Amino acid sequence: MEKTKTSIIKLQKAVEDDQKQLQQLIPGLPDEISMECLVRVPYQFHSNMKSVCHTWQHLISHPSFYQQRLKSGTSEHLVCLVQPLPPINDSTTATTTEYDDNPLDSNSGNNNKTTKNEDKQEQQQPIHSPPQYALSIYNATHNIWQRTSPTEGSGIPMFCQCLALPSSGKLLLLGGWDPTTLEPVPHVFIMDFIGTTGATCNWRRGASMSVPRSFFACAVIGSSKVCVAGGHDSLKNALRSAEIYDVETDQWKMLPDMIEERDECQGLTWEGDSKFWVVSGYGTESQGQFRSDAEFYDLYSGCWSKVDGVWPFSSASPRGTTTAVCVNRDKHQSLWFLGGDRQQQQQSREVVKVSDTIRLEIVDSIPLPNCITGTTPCVTTFDYVGQEGGNHKNKHRLFVMSGGGGRGSSTLACGECDGEGAFISDGYSNDGTIKWNHIHTPVEFSGFPYSASSLII
């Protein structure tokens, strides 16, 4: 009897030990060490990791896991771009790209040296049809290009706005034109890079905007709210209307109208600030004549205020060429980066006083790489994370891309991207000018990016 009791106790202890092993992230290792291992696995393998067990799936689908990657310096920089697909008569027909539920899955995609040679012409637009658009994702950490699109319909709306919510790992596509009717749409598509319960990241439809619009201003304010304003309607009338979207509750709410009509305006916000800025744009009766002023909506006061003398370029659109960079959060100083016509670039120290506590200053005009073509390259920015070594005056990097140039002989490092391609800033040269690193861009990703945003995963 005593032996039987002893055997039962041993069995119970063995079961308890097995359960503890199962509860461990990696059996036989302390969870602290296991976490150090797991956060170092590249993002492209995360969908595979979610399939290992429920514990890993829950862990890797939780924002705290990516916060730990951020702390450990193992995060990856993703630049997301809305681009047209190449036509099927383009020379890129033999190197089309698959659409993936997880655009950065380890089993899919395109990097800077390898493309897929598959006959998938249905994924490219017919020669004489309206252009089809998709979301391109460039992993700046591992130099990988990928493409994805919502599963429903044909691609994504033309000229839709691409907007990232860094704190939750989500990406939003808002508004734009229906690719068939060319009418503005109120659609919202949401891509969740981290918070999915399945093995892959998924698209879902969000609640539609109250007003169909395109070429409007939008920006993230706080951790989960998105403000939109201006743009134009189906009759090309410039809009004054504005609204705010709560991504967590999936609800839109109308805001007071802006003071002025603003089509082709640019939205900006800064971390820790409660103001949504709408820069420049033009009215219905003054198309192409960009205003020099801006407006900001204060979420606390619920009012719009207009500021003169903010945009100095009357013939240049701020859309896509302007980005907000936080230089000193304590003093609320911010740098605006302007890309555009080189004849319009100027060294300026103009200061615009908004109030006793708010001052805007154009601190510099940064020359673009010589190979960037066109007058309105697309610009976005992201902070340095996990970057070791090097002397960088600022803890941010700028991503710049244009499109449409022809290929030919090139003096660039990749030998293929003369007249097109992308660049990332990399600190400063000895003479104080920004250094630009060229990014080889596969032909099928060389289309002009109409909107761009970035995430750290």
C-alpha positions, 0 to 999 in steps of 0.5 A: 500500500505504501509503495502504491502511494509513493508511486502515485506521488512520483507520478503526480510530481512527474505530471507537474514537472511536465506541465511546468515544461509545457508552460515554459516558453522553451522547455529546459530554459528560464523564460528570461533567456527564452525571451531573449532568444525569441525576440531575436527571430526576424519578423519574417519568421513570426507567422511560423512561430505562431504555429508552434504552440498556443503559448507562442501564438499568444506571446507573439500576438501581444504588443508587449513582445514587440515592446521587448524587441524595441528595448533589446534593439532587435526591432525591424523598420518597415516602410509601407508604400501605396504603388501602382502595379506595373502593366503586363506589357512592361519588361517586368512581366517575368518577375511578378510578385505574389500576394500574401496574407503575411507580406513578410512571411519567410516562405514568400516574397522578394528581396534585393537579389531574388525575384519570382519567375512565375507566369501570374499576369492576372496580378498585373493590370491589363494594358488599357485598364485603369491602373491597379494599386497595391501596398508595397512593404520595404523591410529596411533592416533586412533589405527585403521588398514585399507586396500585399493587398486586401483579398476582396475586390481588385487591389486597393483604392487609387491614391489612398492614404497610407497611415501607420499606428506604431503603438499597435502595429496597425496600418490603415489605408483610407479614402482614394478613388475607386479604380473603376469609376474613378469616384472618391470612396470612404473606404478604410482597410486595416492591416494588423501586423502583430495582434492577430490570433492566427498564423498570419497577419490579416486585412479587415475592413474598418468603418467607412469615413462619413465623407468620401474623399481623396487627396486629403490630410490625415495623421495619427493623434495619440495611440489609436485615433486618426484625424482626416480633413479636406481633400475633394469630393466627386465633383472635385470641390475642395472640402472643409469637413473633418472627422476623427476615427477611433481605431479601437472602437471602429467609430468615426465622429465628425469634427467642426469644419475647417476655416478654409477649403483645402484640397491636396493638403498635408496632415501632420501631428507630433508625438505627445501633442494634441493638435492636428495640423493641416498644411497648405492646400487650395480652394475649389476656385484656386486649383494648383495655387497652394496656400501659404497658411495652415490650420490646426485642430486642438482636441482639447479646445475643439476649435480650429486656428489658422496660422499664416506663413507656414508653407512658402512654396505656392506652386508645390504640393506638401502632400507626401513631401513633408514629414514631422520629426521630433528633435527635442520632445522636452522643448517641443522642437520639430523639423519639417523635411521638404523634398521638391523642386531643387529650385525651390529649396532654400536655406531658411530660418523663418520663424512663425509664432503661433502663440506664446508657447508654440513656435514653428521654424523651418530649420533647414532645406535638405538637398535630395540625392541627384538621382531622385527624379520628379518634383514631388518625391515621397518622403517618410521618416522613422527613428533609429532603433537597434543601430550600433556605432556611427555618429548621427546628429539626429536619431531619425532616418529619412526614406525618399523615393520617386518613380517613373525614370527609365533604366539604363547604365548606372553609376549607382552601387546596384548598377540598375536604378539610374533615374529611379530607386529609393534612398535612406539618410545615413547620418552626416558627411564631414561637410555637414550634408546628409549622406544618402544610401541608395536602395536597390529597387526591383523593377516591379516596385519602382512605381511612384509611391503616392503615400508612405508611412513607417512602422517599427516591428 
